[in-house]
Amino acid sequence: PGLAGTGGGGELTTLNLQVGASEDDGVWVDGKSIWANNATAESLGGSWNGGTLRNFYRFTAVSVPSSSVSSAVITLRATRNDTVTPCIVALSAIAEDSASAPSSYSDAISRTLTSSASSWTLGSWSSGSDYTSTDLATAIQEVIDRAGWASGNAIVVVASDNGSSSSATRTWKTYDGSSTLAPKLAITYTAGGGGATV
C-alpha cells in the first residue's frame, strides 16, 4: 500500500510504499532449491555454500508515470544484532510488471533481473533499528522505462548476496513478522506537472 510522503520542491514527487501481503516478501537461494515467504524474519547477505541468497520485496500500486527517477531506497527493520563483516548485497529489480511475487523456487529463478544493480555494503545492525539502502534508482528506472510500463504496476526489488563472508548476514522483519514494520520503498521522481505528495 502507499503511505503518506513528503513532496519535494519544483517537480519532484516522493512515493512511499510498503510490502502489503505475506506472499510479497521472502527469499530464495540460487542453486540450492530453497525458497520461502512465510517466516517472521529473513536474512540477507552471507554465503550459502555456492548458492546465492536473494531476498525479494514486492511493492504494489507504484503510481509512477514514465519519468525520471532521481532516487529510490528500501528500508528494513533489523530483528537482531548483527556485526560480522563484510556483508555486501546487490540491489536490482525484476524486469517486468510483477503481477505476483515469486511463488516457488522454480518461479523465482525464472524471473529476469534488471541489468542495473547497486552495491550496498552493510555495517553493523542493532535489533529494532531501521536501515536504509544505497540508491537503486537505476534499477527502478530500468523497470519504468521498459515497453508496457503503466503507472500503478507493481515492482519487485531483489537484494542478492554479492561477496559477503559466510556468517555476515543481516536479519530483517518481514510482513509476517509485522505488517507495520515490513520493508519499505521510497521513490523520488520528476513529475510532469509540479511537485506532489502521494
N, C-alpha and C positions, 0 to 999 in steps of 0.2 A: 504493500500500500504506500501511497505518497504521504509524506509528513510535511508539516509546515516548515518553510525555509525562509531565508532572508534574501531578497532580491539585491542584486548588485547595481552599481550606477550605470548610466548610459544604457547600453543594450544587453548587459549581462543578466542572465537568469540562472538561478540555482534551483535544481530539483533534488529534493531529499527523499530517498526511498529506503525501504527496509524489507528484508525477507518476510513473507507473509503467510507461509504454509510449511508444514512439517516436511513435505517432499521437496521443498525448494532449497535445501542446503544439505551438504553431505560430503562424502569423499569417495575416491576410487584410487586404486594402485595399478598403474600400467604394468603388465607382465606378471601379475600375481592373482588375477581374477578376484580381486577384492573390491567390493562396493558396499556402501552403507548410507542411509539417510534418516535413521531413527534414533541416534544417540543424543544425549543431552549436552554433550561436548565432543568436539573433534580436535584433531591435531593437524598442524601444517608444518612443513619442513621435515627434517630427519631423513635418514637413508633407510630404504626398505629392501636391503639385500639384492640390489639390482633392479628393483621396481621403482617407479616414480610416483610418489604420493601427490595426488591432486585433490584440492578442495573445490567445491562449486557452490555458488551463491546466485540464486535466480531472483531477479527483480522485475516485477510486472508494472504495467502502465507507465512505461518510460515515455513520457509525453514530450519528447524532444524532436522537433522537425529536422529536416535536412539542414544542418547548420554547422557552425564551427565550435567544437568543444574546446574550451580553454583549460579545464581541469576536471579530473574525476578521481575520487579516492574512496576506498572502503574503510569502514571502522569495525573492529572486532572487540568483543569484551573478553578479557582474559579470565580463565577459571582456575588457574593455579599459578604458582611462582615458577617461572622457567628462566634459567640463566645461562645454559650451555650455548656456546657459540662455536663456529659460525652457523647461523640459521638464515638461509637465503632462499627466497622464492621468486618465481617469475609470474607476473600478473598479466593475464591475457583475457580473452573472452571467446565464447562460442560464436563462430562467424555466421550467425543466422538469426532470424526471429525465433526465439526459443519458446515455442508453444507449450513446452513442458521441460522440466528439468530431467537430467539423465535418470532413468528409472531402473537401470540394471547395469552390470558391468559391460555387457556387450553393447548396450545403448551408449554408455559413456565413451567407450573407446572408438565408437563410430563417428562421434562428433568432431567436426573440423574446428580447430582453434585459429584465432587471428594470427597473421604473420607478425603483427606488432605485439611486443611484450615489454614490460617494465620490470626492472630488478628491484626487489625490496629486501634490504638487509635488516633483520630484526634484532634489536637489542634485548636486554633483559625485560621480562614481563612480570608484573605483580598481579596476583589474583584480585579481581574486582575492578581493575582499571581498563579504560578503553585505549585502543591503539589504532592509529590512522596510518594508512599505507602511503607509499610513494605514489606519485601521479601516474594514472593509467589512461590518460586522455587519448593517447594514440590508438589504443586498442578499442576504446569506445567509439572513437571517430571512425575507425575502420568498419565497425558494425553498422553505424548510421549511414555511412557512405555507400554501402552495398546496394545493388539494384533491388527494389522492392521494399526498402525500409519505409515504415509508416509510423508516425507519432502514435504512441500508445502500445507499440510492440513490447516484448519482454527481452531482457538481456541476461545472460548467464556469465558472471565473472568467474574465472578459474585461477587459482593460486597453485602453482606447481613447484615442487622442490627443485632447487637449482644449485646444488652443491653444498648442502648442509652436512654437518657431521652426523653420525648415526644417531646420537642421542639429543641432537639440537632441535627439539620440537617446541612449538608454541600452541597451547590449548585454548580454544575459543568456545564461547557459548553459542549453541545452535538455537533454532526456533523451538525445538522440543525442550530445550533447557529453560527458555524464557522467550515468550513472544515479544516482549518489550525490549529485550537485550539482544535480539537476533542481529546478524550482520546488517550493516547499513551501507548505502552507496549515495554519494553526493556528486552530482554532475553540474558543472557550471558551463554554460554555453552562450554564444552570441545569438540573441533572438532577433527577429526581423523588425519588430516594431517597438523597441524600447524595453526598459527593464521591467521585470515582473517577478512575483513570488508565487510558487505553485507547490 
